[in-house]
Amino acid sequence: MAVRLVMMGAPGAGKGTQAERVAREHGVPRVSTGDILREAVQAGSPLGKAAKAVMASGALVGDDVVIGIVRDRLARPDAAKGFVLDGFPRTVVQAEALDESLDHAAPLVVVDIEVPTEVLVSRLSSRRICSSCGWLATSGATVCEKCGGKLVQRPDDTADVIRERLRVYERDTQPLVEFYRRRETFRAVDGDQTPEGVARDIAAAIASVLGAKR
Ligand code: ADP
């Protein structure tokens, strides 16, 4: 069965990596609002121009804007069978808009990757991404293992902005976790273990939701 999944977790929880893996395994697209917004910033489109300063400060882009982006993306044919959402929804308003846009053909599985705050801070401040392909580097690497490109710090991975993103997460997104926690399709997994361990727990969480619904 194709999966409709919302991958939740604070900045640095490993959402992107895990979302990518689940999407590949299930043959559905990964839809990352962070990536879509960063691409718009790179391209200098009107959306990118509007989002650039907001993202650099660690604040959230407006609900209407990201809701529009996700609506358009999920309307494309490759998302008809399923999708993995990464970085959306981030507020209760966004979650309500998502509920409204979905039919009831398949359950919406919600997985929250839980990681202690001090671990998040240390992961974010040490992480580097490839400036040419966007690959998330493994720690200690000096060049990208995918394309040999230069590794750089993401502009919002500096100490001040990390603190602000975690504060915004606590304030705006933690209430959303509580909103979803009451649903039968919600699962929390321990994100403070190896990526393989987290992946195993996520696969089991998804199977337990889909199995229960069959
Ligand atoms: P992280 O989860 O590590 O903070 P993302 O790549 O998901 O990184 O998001 C980077 C930035 O993009 C956010 O700090 C925010 O400014 C913006 N953004 C991404 N998704 C959303 C969303 N659903 N709502 C509002 N802003 C968003």
Boltz pocket constraint, residues with backbone or C-beta under 6 A from the ligand:
constraints:
  - pocket:
      binder: B
      contacts: [[A, 9], [A, 10], [A, 11], [A, 12], [A, 33], [A, 34], [A, 35], [A, 37], [A, 51], [A, 54], [A, 55], [A, 56], [A, 58], [A, 59], [A, 60], [A, 61], [A, 62], [A, 63], [A, 66], [A, 86], [A, 87], [A, 88], [A, 89], [A, 90], [A, 91], [A, 94], [A, 156], [A, 165]]
      max_distance: 6.0
